[in-house]
Amino acid sequence: MQPRIWCLRCYLFLVICLHCCGCASANESNQLSGGQRQQLPEDCLKAARRLLGPKAEILRYGDISKNGKIEALAIAKLTADPGSGKDILISRAIILRREGSEWNVVLDAAEQIKNKEGYIGLDYIDESSGFYGYRLTLNDRRGDEQPAFTIYLTDLGPDGEPQGTAIEINWNPDVGRYQEFSYGDYPAVFKPELKNPRRLRSGDGNSN
């Protein structure tokens, strides 16, 4: 083989390899919102899929709350979600935090929203109401317009439409965890978790 042809083939091979690597990186980065381009560790995505299923997606990754922690916001979309607009319909969302070699859940929005200290965004648990998922909205400002990574979760009704008031969740640096932020109060405050909320069935007057 002539040296010129051999060099040309090597050059074409390198171009193709670089193009493929670029596409892989772009596809991986496209899973992250907010213009982030940090490489997503494989073990993070594995942890999310172990908890949320094989179709779990990572929306944010890195020091998302400017708290010095490496975290990831992962979601499980509802199958009925059209996937358009800034609002996403989900069945569950979690925030994972890297602690040593592990990814641990520090916020879990399933049928109830919880952190390690208790329940968030409720006064009691209504055991007669169904759970149909949430509408998830992300923002880079709190309700009081202070810069902060902000999660809004609104309950969905049986028709898939949002109902009630959205629960706003932010990082509270004073206690070192994610809590409900109530900007409707004056002054705006973080609301503490409930460790043992009352349970009742609406309409029958029974509670415990």
C-alpha angles and dihedrals in degrees: 000000000000116000093236093055091045092052091048092053091049090050093051091048092053092048091052092047093050091048092051092049090050092052092050092051092047092050091050093047091049088067088067122075130206095055092287117158102180114133111255113230114236092228090058093056090044091053091049093049092047089058102032104028135258094300095057115137132204112225100175132018135177130034088343097165098036089242097125092255128117105233140162131208108216128183143187109217123217112248089235092058109118090206097227133118128023093290119082126197110223141174094207142000130193137182112218122198127200109235110174107309094338136085109219129190112245097168127027122185105187123126085325127025113238145165126189091279099052147280124343131209101010142094095200140351115255104209093189096061121091125231118230102165136262141279105233120207124178127203138173094222134059123236089267089055095251113142109259141130101264133192122197118194121188122185117243122223125223089272091057093249122129115257132187128004124324118249112229117212126191140160110270107208092192093066099021100238145082115276141164112277115211111198090168089075121080110259097024111246144183110246119225121239124257112236098190110016121190115262122215144155110236115238099020099072094231120135139154 
